[in-house]
Amino acid sequence: MNFTLGEHSARHLRYILRTYLHSWEMPELADSATLALTELVANVVRHVPGRRATVLLLRRSGGVRVEVADTEPLAPVFPRFPTAVDEEGGRGLLIVEAVTDRWGWYRMPSHPARPGKTVWFECDAKNDDHDDHDDHDDHDAEGSENPGNANG
Protein backbone atom coordinates (compact mmCIF):
# COMPACT_ATOMS: atom_id res chain seq x y z
CA MET A 1 0.00 0.00 0.00
CA ASN A 2 1.59 3.27 -1.11
CA PHE A 3 0.39 6.41 0.67
CA THR A 4 0.96 10.04 1.34
CA LEU A 5 0.63 9.96 5.11
CA GLY A 6 -1.10 12.56 7.22
CA GLU A 7 -2.01 13.08 10.84
CA HIS A 8 -4.94 10.63 10.71
CA SER A 9 -3.22 7.91 8.68
CA ALA A 10 -2.01 5.94 11.69
CA ARG A 11 -5.56 5.37 12.89
CA HIS A 12 -6.62 3.90 9.55
CA LEU A 13 -3.50 1.76 9.23
CA ARG A 14 -3.94 0.45 12.80
CA TYR A 15 -7.46 -0.63 11.88
CA ILE A 16 -6.22 -2.43 8.75
CA LEU A 17 -3.39 -4.19 10.64
CA ARG A 18 -5.70 -5.19 13.51
CA THR A 19 -8.22 -6.58 11.00
CA TYR A 20 -5.56 -8.68 9.29
CA LEU A 21 -4.16 -9.96 12.58
CA HIS A 22 -7.63 -11.09 13.66
CA SER A 23 -8.27 -12.80 10.31
CA TRP A 24 -4.85 -14.50 10.58
CA GLU A 25 -5.83 -15.71 14.08
CA MET A 26 -3.10 -13.65 15.77
CA PRO A 27 -5.16 -11.14 17.77
CA GLU A 28 -2.66 -11.26 20.63
CA LEU A 29 -0.22 -9.30 18.44
CA ALA A 30 -2.61 -6.43 17.74
CA ASP A 31 -1.67 -4.12 20.62
CA SER A 32 2.10 -4.39 20.14
CA ALA A 33 2.04 -4.36 16.34
CA THR A 34 -0.37 -1.43 16.04
CA LEU A 35 1.62 0.63 18.56
CA ALA A 36 4.86 -0.03 16.66
CA LEU A 37 3.17 0.78 13.33
CA THR A 38 1.88 4.05 14.80
CA GLU A 39 5.41 5.06 15.76
CA LEU A 40 6.82 4.29 12.30
CA VAL A 41 4.01 6.22 10.61
CA ALA A 42 4.57 9.17 12.97
CA ASN A 43 8.25 9.18 11.98
CA VAL A 44 7.29 9.46 8.30
CA VAL A 45 4.79 12.26 9.00
CA ARG A 46 7.31 14.16 11.11
CA HIS A 47 10.59 13.58 9.23
CA VAL A 48 9.98 12.68 5.57
CA PRO A 49 9.49 15.51 3.05
CA GLY A 50 6.33 14.80 1.07
CA ARG A 51 5.27 12.11 3.58
CA ARG A 52 5.35 9.38 0.90
CA ALA A 53 5.52 5.84 2.25
CA THR A 54 4.75 2.26 1.37
CA VAL A 55 3.37 0.00 4.09
CA LEU A 56 3.77 -3.76 3.80
CA LEU A 57 2.04 -6.24 6.13
CA LEU A 58 3.48 -9.74 5.93
CA ARG A 59 1.99 -12.80 7.56
CA ARG A 60 4.82 -15.10 8.62
CA SER A 61 4.73 -18.54 10.05
CA GLY A 62 4.70 -17.71 13.74
CA GLY A 63 3.97 -14.00 13.53
CA VAL A 64 3.83 -10.82 11.49
CA ARG A 65 6.36 -8.52 9.85
CA VAL A 66 5.51 -4.90 9.08
CA GLU A 67 7.63 -2.72 6.81
CA VAL A 68 7.35 1.02 6.26
CA ALA A 69 9.41 2.29 3.32
CA ASP A 70 9.86 6.01 2.79
CA THR A 71 11.76 8.41 0.57
CA GLU A 72 14.17 9.72 3.23
CA PRO A 73 17.58 8.07 2.77
CA LEU A 74 18.92 9.10 6.18
CA ALA A 75 19.12 6.40 8.83
CA PRO A 76 16.52 6.41 11.58
CA VAL A 77 17.91 7.93 14.77
CA PHE A 78 17.89 5.60 17.75
CA PRO A 79 18.39 7.68 20.91
CA ARG A 80 21.56 6.82 22.79
CA PHE A 81 20.65 9.01 25.76
CA PRO A 82 17.41 9.27 27.71
CA THR A 83 14.90 11.72 26.26
CA ALA A 84 13.93 14.57 28.58
CA VAL A 85 10.51 14.16 30.19
CA ASP A 86 9.18 17.33 28.58
CA GLU A 87 10.44 16.51 25.06
CA GLU A 88 7.66 15.90 22.54
CA GLY A 89 9.62 13.42 20.43
CA GLY A 90 12.54 11.05 20.49
CA ARG A 91 10.89 7.96 21.94
CA GLY A 92 9.38 6.30 18.86
CA LEU A 93 12.11 3.76 18.16
CA LEU A 94 12.48 3.06 21.89
CA ILE A 95 8.80 2.14 21.91
CA VAL A 96 9.20 -0.02 18.79
CA GLU A 97 12.11 -1.82 20.46
CA ALA A 98 10.12 -2.34 23.65
CA VAL A 99 6.96 -3.80 22.08
CA THR A 100 8.34 -5.91 19.21
CA ASP A 101 10.50 -9.00 19.06
CA ARG A 102 12.84 -7.62 16.37
CA TRP A 103 13.22 -4.45 14.36
CA GLY A 104 15.70 -2.92 11.99
CA TRP A 105 16.14 -0.91 8.83
CA TYR A 106 17.89 -1.00 5.49
CA ARG A 107 18.58 1.48 2.71
CA MET A 108 16.77 1.13 -0.57
CA PRO A 109 18.98 0.09 -3.47
CA SER A 110 20.69 3.10 -4.99
CA HIS A 111 18.48 4.55 -7.67
CA PRO A 112 18.05 8.26 -8.40
CA ALA A 113 14.27 7.98 -8.68
CA ARG A 114 13.82 5.80 -5.56
CA PRO A 115 16.00 6.96 -2.68
CA GLY A 116 14.95 6.00 0.79
CA LYS A 117 14.91 3.34 3.46
CA THR A 118 12.69 0.68 4.96
CA VAL A 119 12.13 0.36 8.69
CA TRP A 120 10.64 -2.96 9.75
CA PHE A 121 9.56 -4.89 12.82
CA GLU A 122 8.44 -8.39 13.66
CA CYS A 123 6.13 -9.65 16.36
CA ASP A 124 6.08 -13.34 17.20
CA ALA A 125 2.77 -15.04 17.93
CA LYS A 126 2.48 -16.01 21.57
CA ASN A 127 -0.03 -18.85 21.27
CA ASP A 128 0.72 -22.50 20.49
CA ASP A 129 -0.91 -22.38 17.04
CA HIS A 130 1.93 -20.26 15.63
CA ASP A 131 5.15 -21.60 17.13
CA ASP A 132 7.05 -22.05 13.86
CA HIS A 133 9.34 -19.04 13.42
CA ASP A 134 10.98 -17.79 10.27
CA ASP A 135 14.60 -16.82 10.67
CA HIS A 136 15.38 -13.24 9.63
CA ASP A 137 18.68 -11.46 9.64
CA ASP A 138 18.88 -8.51 12.05
CA HIS A 139 21.33 -6.46 9.95
CA ASP A 140 20.86 -3.49 7.72
CA ALA A 141 21.97 -3.28 4.11
CA GLU A 142 25.43 -2.04 5.07
CA GLY A 143 25.93 -5.05 7.35
CA SER A 144 26.02 -3.23 10.67
CA GLU A 145 24.04 -4.70 13.49
CA ASN A 146 20.43 -3.77 14.14
CA PRO A 147 20.25 -1.21 16.95
CA GLY A 148 17.20 -2.84 18.49
CA ASN A 149 16.40 -6.42 19.37
CA ALA A 150 14.06 -6.48 22.32
CA ASN A 151 12.41 -9.47 23.92
CA GLY A 152 14.25 -11.97 21.84
N, C-alpha and C positions, 0 to 999 in steps of 0.2 A: 504494500500500500504506500503510495507516494503522496506526500501532503505538503502544503504550506501550513505550518503549525501556528496556532494562536493561543490566546489565554484560556480558551475553553476546550482545546483539543485533548488535553489529558483526560478529562472526564469521559469523553466519547471513546477514546482508546482503552481506558480502563474497563468500560462496559463491554467492548468487543473482546478484550483479553479474558475477562471474567466469564463471558458467555462461552468462549472456546474451551476454557479450562473445565467448566461444568460439563460440556458435551464430551470432552475427552476423559471424563470421570476422574479429574484431578482438582476438585474444588478446594482441597486443603492448601493449594498453592496460590489461590486467588489473592489473599491479603498481601503476601510478600511480593508476588510478581507484579501486582498492580501498583504497589508503592514504588518499587524499583522503576517500573515503566514511567510513572509520574515524574520521577527525578530526572530520567534521561530526556523526557520531553521538555521539562522545564529548562534543562541545559540548552537545548536547541533554541527554544523561544528566547532565552536570555543572551546567548552567546553567538548564534549563527546568523550572519547577515542574510536576509531574505527568508529565514526560517524554513528552508526546504529540507525535508527529511523523508526517508523511506523507513517504514516499520515492518519488520518481518517477525512473525510468530511461528515458531517451529515446535511441533509435537515431537518429542524424543521418547524412545523407550526409557521409561523411568523418570520422565519430567518434561520440562519445557525450556526452550531457549528463545530469548527475545533479542532482536538486534535493531538498533536505531542507527541508520547511516545518515550522515549530513554532509554539507558542502564545506565545512570548516576543516582545513587540513591540520590545524594545530592540535597537539595532544590534549586530552582532557587533563585537568589539573586536579591531582589527588592531594588534599591538604596534608602537609607534613607536621603542622603545628595545630594545636587546638584552635577552633574558631571562637572568637569572642562571643559572649552570650548575647550581646545586642546587635551582632552582625546579622544582616538579612539573608546572606548567602554563604556558600562555602561548605555546606554539609551534605550536598546531594550524593556525591560518590561515597562518602562515609556511610550514608544510609543504604545505598546499593550494596556495599560490602557487608553491612550488618544483616540484611534480610535475604540475601541470596547465597547460594552454595558456591558459585564461581562468577567472576566477571572479568572483563578485559576489554581491549580495544585493538584495532589495527588500522593502518592507513590504507586508503583505497589505492589500487594500482595507479601508478603515475600516468595521467592522461590530462591534457590541457582542458578538456571539456568536462571532466569529472573529478575534480579534486575533492578531497574529503577524508572522512574516517568513519569507522563503524564502532560503536560501543555496544557491547553485548553482556547478557547475564544468563545464568542458568539456575533453575530451581529444581531440586530433586523431589520426586513424589515421596511422601512419607508413609503411604499405606502399603500393604503387602502386595497389592495388585500390580505395582509398578516398580519392582525391585531390580529390574535389569537396567544398568546404567551404561550409556554411551561414554566412551572415553574421548575427551576433548583436550587439546593442548592449551595451556594457560600462558601463552606467549603472544606478543604482538608481532606484527609483520617484520619488525627489525630484529626480532629474536630476544629482546630483553624481557625479563620476567614481568608477569602481570602484577600490578601493584596491589591487587586485592584478591584474597582467596579466603573468605570467611566460612566458617562452619564446615569446612571440609578439608 
